[in-house]
Amino acid sequence: QHGVACPAPLSAARLLDRLSAALVEPSCKGPTFITDHPVVMSPLARRHRDNKFLTERFELMIQGLEYCNAYSELNDAMEQRARFADQAASKADGDVEATEVDEDFCVALDHALP
């Protein structure tokens, strides 16, 4: 409908990222904060306290360019492992932007670090 290309593999995170880059970000002329990103787009960010489908994350956009990307860090080791597993599955499907499971990081979360 909007003519936005999204190379395979098609996933909710990739589609949302491509749509945002094509339709939302270019319209941010003055300083604009894009807040509360979907969980599927933010594997390291904590879930939003009021909406379990969103995260506590924001990006600062100026003239269509990203100047800042910040979030509250996820500190639940079990949830982080699950998100890493989802990322690893996406990577196995060919998503070059997805990550592997970082077990050392999850063990650190188990011990209340970093």
C-alpha positions in Angstrom: 0.0 0.0 0.0 2.8 2.4 0.9 5.4 1.0 -1.5 7.8 0.2 1.4 10.2 -2.7 0.5 11.0 -5.2 3.2 13.5 -7.9 2.2 13.1 -11.4 3.6 12.8 -12.7 6.1 9.5 -11.0 6.8 9.0 -10.5 10.5 6.9 -8.1 12.6 10.1 -6.3 13.8 11.5 -5.9 10.3 8.2 -4.6 8.9 7.7 -2.2 11.7 11.3 -0.9 11.3 10.9 -0.4 7.6 7.5 1.3 7.9 8.8 3.6 10.6 11.9 4.5 8.6 9.8 5.3 5.5 6.7 6.9 7.0 7.4 8.2 10.4 11.0 9.3 10.7 11.1 11.5 7.6 8.2 13.6 9.0 10.1 14.4 12.2 11.3 17.9 11.2 11.8 19.6 14.6 13.1 17.7 17.6 10.7 14.8 18.1 10.8 11.9 20.5 9.4 8.6 19.3 8.5 6.7 22.4 7.3 3.3 23.6 8.6 1.0 20.9 7.1 -2.5 20.4 8.7 -5.3 22.4 9.6 -7.1 19.1 11.8 -4.2 18.1 13.6 -3.8 21.4 15.2 -7.0 22.7 17.2 -5.3 25.4 14.6 -2.9 26.7 12.3 -3.3 29.7 8.6 -3.8 29.1 6.5 -0.7 29.5 5.0 -0.5 33.0 1.5 0.2 31.6 1.5 -1.8 28.3 3.1 -5.3 28.1 3.4 -5.0 24.2 5.6 -1.9 24.4 9.0 -1.0 25.9 10.4 1.9 27.8 12.4 3.2 24.9 12.7 6.4 23.0 14.5 7.8 20.0 15.2 11.5 19.4 14.7 12.5 15.7 15.7 15.8 14.2 15.2 16.5 10.5 14.5 12.8 9.9 17.8 11.7 11.5 18.2 9.7 14.7 20.3 11.6 17.2 19.6 9.4 20.3 18.3 5.9 21.1 17.8 5.1 24.8 15.8 2.7 26.9 15.3 1.3 30.4 17.4 -1.9 30.5 15.7 -5.2 30.8 17.0 -6.8 34.0 14.9 -10.0 34.1 17.2 -12.9 33.1 14.4 -15.3 32.1 12.7 -12.7 29.9 16.0 -11.7 28.4 16.8 -15.4 27.5 13.4 -15.7 25.8 14.0 -12.5 23.8 17.5 -13.7 22.8 16.0 -17.0 21.7 13.5 -15.1 19.5 16.4 -13.1 18.1 18.4 -16.3 17.4 15.4 -17.8 15.6 15.1 -14.7 13.4 18.9 -14.9 12.7 18.5 -18.5 11.7 15.8 -17.5 9.3 18.2 -15.0 7.7 17.7 -11.8 9.6 21.2 -10.3 9.6 20.2 -7.7 12.2 19.1 -10.2 14.8 21.5 -11.4 17.5 22.5 -14.7 19.1 21.8 -15.8 22.6 24.3 -14.2 25.0 24.4 -16.6 27.9 27.2 -14.8 29.7 25.0 -11.7 29.7 22.0 -13.7 31.0 24.1 -15.3 33.8 25.2 -11.8 34.8 21.6 -10.8 35.0 20.9 -13.9 37.1 23.5 -12.5 39.6 21.9 -9.0 39.5 24.6 -7.6 37.2 25.5 -5.6 35.1 
